[in-house]
Amino acid sequence: MHREPSTPHIGQETPAAIPPGEFDALFHGEARSGGFSRVTQIVDPALPPEAEPFSFLCADLLHHITTELALKEGEILADLGCGRGGPGLWLARTAHAGLVGIDFSPVAVAQARQRATTYAMKGTAHFVVNDLTTTGLPPASVAAAVSVDALQYADNRAAAAQEARRILRPGGRLVVTGWHPLSLGDPRLPERHRHSDWPAVLYATGFTAVRCHARPAWTDAYQNIYRVALQLGDPGPDTALAGLQSEARRRLPTAHLLRRVAVTAVSG
């Protein structure tokens, strides 16, 4: 998902949920003009172009996720907050695995279903409209789960983590990407960003072997996506680029106070 990271401390009140309609408009815009994925390709030409991310991905982070998921051929990956489907489809196809994507935006799910055909995964990739706290998937039904910048948008992040654990088979891996503040509680950050701590959330919901990874290249790519978007100037009719530029003006001044993270956890 694209937009500002917003993970609260586990003990704090969850920020107000963003309505699906707002994301629907973003997904419509990206489908029409591809502004976000165009910027990510400029920032990191090594990023597989077919992934067409609508999130702050770079090639190194995508390959890290691949390694951490450790998917085997024929297993099922759940993409939680799949958006338009690109990264999840890429991960599943690379591993010759199946895929089930969950998103609360019907626009995103419709686009993801279309993209499954492009990936030649029409029979092995399925996308459904549902909430991250109530995916509708059977217990212990997937081998691994990923959430690229999306789990933070759940109405209740702890409940979303519990749901991820419920659908994972014992020993299954979850990989969550997001942001942590360099200094917990930093008052320079908006309130909703000051207390991000995904390991605490995952440990509290019963996951084990939780590991938090952070590489400077991931944070650099995040910041550079904002910078390049602004350097492109007048977006013209590209509504996706215009939206990214607007976000960059708001968020780039404090982006250096956040670090990009990928957190891996195991379902007990």
Sine and cosine of phi, psi and omega as CSV:
sin_phi,cos_phi,sin_psi,cos_psi,sin_omega,cos_omega
0.00,0.00,0.52,-0.86,0.06,-1.00
-0.96,-0.27,0.59,-0.81,0.08,-1.00
0.73,-0.68,0.02,-1.00,-0.15,-0.99
-0.91,0.41,0.72,-0.69,0.09,-1.00
-0.91,0.42,0.57,-0.82,-0.09,-1.00
-0.41,-0.91,0.90,0.43,0.01,-1.00
-0.98,-0.19,0.87,-0.49,0.00,-1.00
-1.00,0.08,0.29,-0.96,0.17,-0.98
-0.87,0.49,0.55,-0.83,-0.11,-0.99
-0.86,0.51,-0.45,0.89,-0.03,-1.00
-1.00,0.01,-0.03,1.00,-0.06,-1.00
-0.99,-0.16,0.28,-0.96,0.04,-1.00
-0.92,0.40,0.68,-0.73,0.04,-1.00
-0.95,0.31,0.71,-0.70,0.02,-1.00
-0.87,0.49,0.39,-0.92,0.01,-1.00
-0.83,0.56,0.67,-0.74,-0.03,-1.00
-0.93,0.37,0.57,-0.82,0.10,-1.00
-1.00,0.07,0.79,-0.61,-0.07,-1.00
-0.91,0.41,0.56,-0.83,0.00,-1.00
-0.82,0.57,-0.54,0.84,-0.03,-1.00
-0.86,0.52,-0.54,0.84,0.02,-1.00
-0.92,0.39,-0.66,0.75,0.06,-1.00
-0.94,0.35,-0.59,0.81,0.04,-1.00
-0.81,0.59,-0.71,0.70,-0.01,-1.00
-0.89,0.45,-0.65,0.76,0.03,-1.00
-0.89,0.46,-0.69,0.72,-0.01,-1.00
-0.92,0.39,-0.63,0.78,0.08,-1.00
-0.86,0.52,-0.72,0.69,-0.02,-1.00
-0.89,0.46,-0.68,0.73,0.00,-1.00
-0.91,0.40,-0.62,0.79,0.02,-1.00
-0.90,0.44,-0.58,0.81,-0.02,-1.00
-0.96,0.27,-0.66,0.75,-0.18,-0.98
-0.86,-0.51,-0.36,0.93,0.04,-1.00
0.90,0.43,0.44,0.90,-0.08,-1.00
-0.87,0.49,-0.65,0.76,-0.06,-1.00
-0.93,0.37,-0.76,0.65,-0.03,-1.00
-0.91,0.42,-0.51,0.86,0.06,-1.00
-0.90,0.44,-0.67,0.74,0.01,-1.00
-0.91,0.41,-0.67,0.74,-0.01,-1.00
-0.89,0.46,-0.55,0.83,0.03,-1.00
-0.94,0.33,-0.56,0.83,0.07,-1.00
-0.92,0.39,-0.69,0.72,-0.02,-1.00
-0.91,0.41,-0.65,0.76,-0.05,-1.00
-0.64,-0.77,1.00,0.00,0.01,-1.00
-0.88,0.48,-0.31,0.95,0.01,-1.00
-0.98,0.22,-0.21,0.98,0.03,-1.00
-0.92,0.38,0.79,-0.61,-0.01,-1.00
-0.82,0.58,0.87,-0.50,-0.10,-1.00
-0.88,0.47,-0.49,0.87,-0.02,-1.00
-0.94,0.33,-0.27,0.96,0.04,-1.00
-0.93,0.38,-0.49,0.87,0.04,-1.00
0.61,0.79,0.88,0.47,-0.10,-1.00
-0.93,0.36,0.51,-0.86,0.17,-0.99
-0.90,-0.43,0.67,0.74,-0.05,-1.00
-0.45,-0.89,0.11,-0.99,-0.13,-0.99
-1.00,0.03,0.89,0.45,-0.03,-1.00
-1.00,-0.07,0.49,-0.87,0.24,-0.97
-0.74,-0.67,0.23,-0.97,-0.07,-1.00
-0.87,0.49,-0.66,0.75,-0.03,-1.00
-0.89,0.45,-0.66,0.76,0.03,-1.00
-0.93,0.38,-0.65,0.76,0.02,-1.00
-0.87,0.49,-0.68,0.73,0.01,-1.00
-0.94,0.33,-0.54,0.84,0.10,-0.99
-0.88,0.48,-0.70,0.71,0.03,-1.00
-0.86,0.50,-0.68,0.74,0.02,-1.00
-0.84,0.55,-0.73,0.68,-0.02,-1.00
-0.91,0.42,-0.68,0.73,-0.06,-1.00
-0.94,0.35,-0.57,0.82,0.01,-1.00
-0.93,0.37,-0.56,0.83,0.03,-1.00
0.79,0.62,0.68,0.73,0.00,-1.00
-0.93,0.38,0.58,-0.81,0.09,-1.00
-0.93,-0.37,0.39,-0.92,-0.02,-1.00
-0.82,0.57,0.74,-0.67,0.04,-1.00
1.00,0.03,-0.20,0.98,0.04,-1.00
-0.97,0.25,0.20,-0.98,-0.02,-1.00
-0.93,-0.38,0.77,-0.63,0.08,-1.00
-0.96,-0.26,0.73,-0.68,0.14,-0.99
-0.99,-0.16,0.80,-0.60,0.05,-1.00
-0.97,-0.26,0.97,-0.26,-0.12,-0.99
-1.00,-0.01,0.92,-0.40,-0.16,-0.99
0.98,0.22,0.80,0.60,-0.19,-0.98
-0.93,0.36,-0.33,0.94,-0.06,-1.00
0.85,0.53,-0.72,-0.70,-0.04,-1.00
-0.98,0.19,-0.05,1.00,0.21,-0.98
1.00,-0.08,-0.23,0.97,-0.16,-0.99
-0.84,0.54,-0.84,0.54,-0.03,-1.00
-0.87,0.49,-0.67,0.74,0.02,-1.00
-0.89,0.46,-0.67,0.74,0.05,-1.00
-0.88,0.47,-0.67,0.75,0.01,-1.00
-0.89,0.45,-0.70,0.71,0.00,-1.00
-0.88,0.47,-0.70,0.71,-0.03,-1.00
-0.93,0.38,-0.70,0.72,-0.01,-1.00
-0.89,0.45,-0.65,0.76,0.00,-1.00
-0.86,0.51,-0.60,0.80,-0.02,-1.00
-1.00,-0.04,-0.01,1.00,-0.11,-0.99
0.83,0.56,0.68,0.74,-0.02,-1.00
-0.94,-0.35,0.22,-0.98,0.13,-0.99
-1.00,0.05,0.21,-0.98,-0.08,-1.00
-0.59,-0.81,0.67,-0.74,0.22,-0.97
-0.79,-0.61,0.84,-0.55,-0.02,-1.00
-0.95,-0.31,0.66,-0.75,-0.01,-1.00
-0.85,-0.52,0.76,-0.65,0.11,-0.99
-0.46,-0.89,0.52,-0.86,-0.02,-1.00
-1.00,0.07,-0.05,1.00,0.02,-1.00
-0.99,-0.13,0.91,-0.41,0.05,-1.00
-0.90,0.45,-0.48,0.88,0.05,-1.00
-0.91,0.41,-0.72,0.69,0.02,-1.00
-0.88,0.48,-0.70,0.72,-0.03,-1.00
-0.89,0.45,-0.65,0.76,0.04,-1.00
-0.88,0.47,-0.67,0.75,0.02,-1.00
-0.92,0.38,-0.63,0.77,0.02,-1.00
-0.89,0.45,-0.64,0.77,0.03,-1.00
-0.89,0.46,-0.63,0.78,0.05,-1.00
-0.91,0.41,-0.63,0.77,-0.03,-1.00
-0.95,0.33,-0.43,0.90,0.05,-1.00
-0.87,0.50,-0.56,0.83,0.05,-1.00
-0.91,0.41,-0.66,0.75,0.03,-1.00
-0.87,0.48,-0.58,0.81,0.02,-1.00
-0.99,0.13,0.03,1.00,-0.07,-1.00
0.84,0.55,0.62,0.78,0.00,-1.00
-0.83,-0.55,0.44,0.90,-0.07,-1.00
-0.85,0.53,-0.56,0.83,-0.02,-1.00
-1.00,0.00,-0.21,0.98,-0.08,-1.00
-0.88,-0.48,-0.01,1.00,0.04,-1.00
-0.84,-0.54,0.77,-0.63,-0.04,-1.00
-0.76,-0.65,0.63,-0.78,-0.04,-1.00
-0.76,-0.65,0.71,-0.71,-0.04,-1.00
-0.72,-0.69,0.50,-0.87,0.07,-1.00
-1.00,0.06,0.89,-0.46,0.03,-1.00
-0.25,-0.97,0.15,-0.99,-0.02,-1.00
-1.00,0.00,0.50,-0.87,-0.02,-1.00
-0.93,0.37,-0.31,0.95,0.04,-1.00
-1.00,-0.02,-0.23,0.97,0.02,-1.00
-0.60,-0.80,0.98,0.21,-0.11,-0.99
-0.95,0.33,-0.40,0.92,-0.07,-1.00
0.99,0.11,-0.01,1.00,0.01,-1.00
-0.99,0.14,0.50,-0.86,0.03,-1.00
-0.92,0.39,0.39,-0.92,0.06,-1.00
-0.87,0.49,0.57,-0.82,0.09,-1.00
0.77,0.63,0.67,0.74,-0.11,-0.99
-0.98,-0.22,-0.14,0.99,-0.02,-1.00
-0.78,-0.63,0.48,-0.88,-0.03,-1.00
-0.99,0.12,-0.47,0.88,-0.04,-1.00
-0.42,-0.91,0.33,-0.94,0.02,-1.00
-0.61,-0.79,0.55,-0.84,0.02,-1.00
-0.72,-0.70,0.56,-0.83,0.11,-0.99
-0.66,-0.75,0.96,-0.27,-0.04,-1.00
-1.00,-0.03,0.98,-0.21,0.06,-1.00
0.84,0.55,0.48,0.88,-0.13,-0.99
-0.84,-0.54,-0.54,0.84,-0.10,-0.99
-0.87,0.49,-0.42,0.91,0.01,-1.00
-0.90,0.43,-0.32,0.95,-0.04,-1.00
-1.00,0.00,-0.01,1.00,0.07,-1.00
-0.90,0.44,0.57,-0.82,0.05,-1.00
-0.82,0.57,-0.60,0.80,-0.01,-1.00
-0.70,-0.71,0.96,-0.28,-0.11,-0.99
-0.91,0.41,-0.60,0.80,0.05,-1.00
-0.89,0.45,-0.66,0.75,0.02,-1.00
-0.91,0.42,-0.60,0.80,0.04,-1.00
-0.91,0.41,-0.64,0.77,0.05,-1.00
-0.91,0.41,-0.64,0.77,0.05,-1.00
-0.89,0.46,-0.63,0.78,0.02,-1.00
-0.92,0.39,-0.63,0.77,0.07,-1.00
-0.87,0.49,-0.67,0.74,0.04,-1.00
-0.91,0.42,-0.60,0.80,-0.02,-1.00
-0.90,0.44,-0.65,0.76,-0.08,-1.00
-0.99,0.12,-0.27,0.96,0.02,-1.00
-0.99,0.17,0.64,-0.77,0.11,-0.99
-0.95,0.31,0.36,-0.93,0.03,-1.00
-0.82,0.57,0.75,-0.66,-0.04,-1.00
1.00,0.07,-0.05,1.00,0.02,-1.00
-0.95,0.30,0.47,-0.88,-0.08,-1.00
-0.96,-0.27,0.61,-0.79,0.14,-0.99
-0.90,-0.44,0.73,-0.69,0.11,-0.99
-0.85,-0.52,0.84,-0.55,-0.01,-1.00
-0.88,-0.48,0.77,-0.64,0.13,-0.99
-0.96,-0.30,0.50,-0.86,-0.01,-1.00
-0.04,-1.00,-0.55,-0.84,-0.05,-1.00
-0.65,-0.76,0.55,-0.84,0.17,-0.99
-0.84,-0.54,0.55,-0.84,0.10,-1.00
-0.95,0.31,0.57,-0.82,0.07,-1.00
-0.89,0.45,-0.56,0.83,0.05,-1.00
-0.80,-0.60,0.92,-0.40,-0.05,-1.00
-0.84,0.54,0.78,-0.63,0.01,-1.00
0.99,0.14,0.22,0.98,-0.03,-1.00
-0.82,0.58,0.89,-0.45,-0.06,-1.00
-0.93,0.36,-0.22,0.97,0.04,-1.00
-0.96,0.27,-0.33,0.94,0.03,-1.00
-1.00,0.06,0.49,-0.87,0.15,-0.99
-0.82,0.57,0.51,-0.86,-0.09,-1.00
-0.78,0.62,-0.65,0.76,-0.09,-1.00
-0.95,0.32,-0.15,0.99,-0.02,-1.00
-0.94,-0.34,-0.04,1.00,-0.18,-0.98
-0.98,0.22,-0.37,0.93,-0.20,-0.98
-0.81,-0.59,0.42,0.91,0.02,-1.00
-0.84,0.54,0.77,-0.64,0.03,-1.00
-0.39,-0.92,0.98,0.18,-0.03,-1.00
-0.89,0.45,-0.63,0.78,0.06,-1.00
-0.84,0.55,-0.64,0.77,0.02,-1.00
-0.89,0.45,-0.68,0.74,0.02,-1.00
-0.88,0.47,-0.71,0.71,-0.09,-1.00
-0.95,0.31,-0.66,0.75,0.08,-1.00
-0.87,0.48,-0.66,0.75,-0.05,-1.00
-0.92,0.39,-0.36,0.93,0.00,-1.00
-0.98,-0.21,0.25,0.97,0.17,-0.98
0.99,-0.14,0.04,1.00,0.08,-1.00
-0.96,0.27,0.42,-0.91,0.02,-1.00
-0.83,-0.56,0.11,-0.99,0.06,-1.00
0.75,0.66,0.70,0.71,-0.03,-1.00
-0.98,0.21,0.79,-0.62,0.01,-1.00
-0.75,-0.66,0.72,-0.69,0.00,-1.00
-0.94,-0.33,0.84,-0.54,0.00,-1.00
-0.93,-0.36,0.61,-0.79,0.07,-1.00
-0.55,-0.84,0.77,-0.63,0.04,-1.00
-0.81,-0.58,0.66,-0.75,0.01,-1.00
-0.82,0.58,-0.56,0.83,-0.02,-1.00
-0.88,0.47,-0.54,0.84,0.00,-1.00
-0.94,0.34,-0.68,0.73,0.03,-1.00
-0.92,0.38,-0.63,0.78,0.03,-1.00
-0.87,0.49,-0.69,0.72,0.00,-1.00
-0.89,0.46,-0.67,0.74,0.04,-1.00
-0.84,0.55,-0.77,0.64,-0.02,-1.00
-0.92,0.38,-0.61,0.79,-0.04,-1.00
-0.94,0.35,-0.48,0.88,0.09,-1.00
-0.87,0.49,-0.68,0.73,0.08,-1.00
-0.89,0.45,-0.73,0.69,-0.07,-1.00
-0.89,0.46,-0.71,0.70,-0.02,-1.00
-0.91,0.42,-0.64,0.77,0.03,-1.00
-0.84,0.55,-0.68,0.74,0.00,-1.00
-0.95,0.33,-0.59,0.81,-0.01,-1.00
-0.92,0.39,-0.39,0.92,-0.01,-1.00
-0.95,0.32,-0.23,0.97,0.09,-1.00
0.96,0.29,-0.52,-0.85,-0.09,-1.00
-0.80,0.60,0.88,-0.48,-0.05,-1.00
-0.97,0.22,-0.21,0.98,-0.05,-1.00
0.85,0.53,-0.73,-0.68,-0.03,-1.00
-0.99,0.16,0.00,1.00,-0.04,-1.00
-0.98,0.22,1.00,-0.04,-0.06,-1.00
-0.93,0.37,-0.50,0.86,0.03,-1.00
-0.92,0.40,-0.69,0.73,0.04,-1.00
-0.91,0.41,-0.65,0.76,0.02,-1.00
-0.87,0.50,-0.67,0.74,0.03,-1.00
-0.91,0.42,-0.65,0.76,0.02,-1.00
-0.91,0.40,-0.63,0.77,0.04,-1.00
-0.90,0.44,-0.66,0.75,0.03,-1.00
-0.88,0.48,-0.67,0.74,0.03,-1.00
-0.91,0.41,-0.65,0.76,-0.01,-1.00
-0.87,0.48,-0.64,0.77,0.01,-1.00
-0.89,0.45,-0.56,0.83,-0.01,-1.00
-0.98,0.19,-0.61,0.79,-0.23,-0.97
-0.97,-0.24,-0.42,0.91,-0.05,-1.00
-0.87,0.49,-0.59,0.81,0.00,-1.00
-0.85,0.52,-0.43,0.90,0.01,-1.00
-0.90,-0.43,0.11,0.99,-0.05,-1.00
-0.89,0.45,-0.49,0.87,-0.01,-1.00
-0.94,0.33,-0.16,0.99,0.01,-1.00
-1.00,-0.02,0.00,1.00,0.00,-1.00
-0.88,-0.47,0.48,-0.88,0.13,-0.99
-0.84,-0.54,0.62,-0.78,0.00,-1.00
-0.97,0.24,0.74,-0.67,-0.04,-1.00
-0.74,-0.67,0.42,-0.91,0.20,-0.98
-0.76,-0.65,0.85,-0.53,-0.08,-1.00
-0.92,-0.39,0.80,-0.60,0.02,-1.00
-0.94,-0.34,0.69,-0.72,0.01,-1.00
-0.60,-0.80,0.39,-0.92,-0.05,-1.00
-0.91,-0.42,0.71,-0.71,0.04,-1.00
-0.98,0.19,0.79,-0.61,-0.02,-1.00
-0.98,0.20,0.00,0.00,0.00,0.00
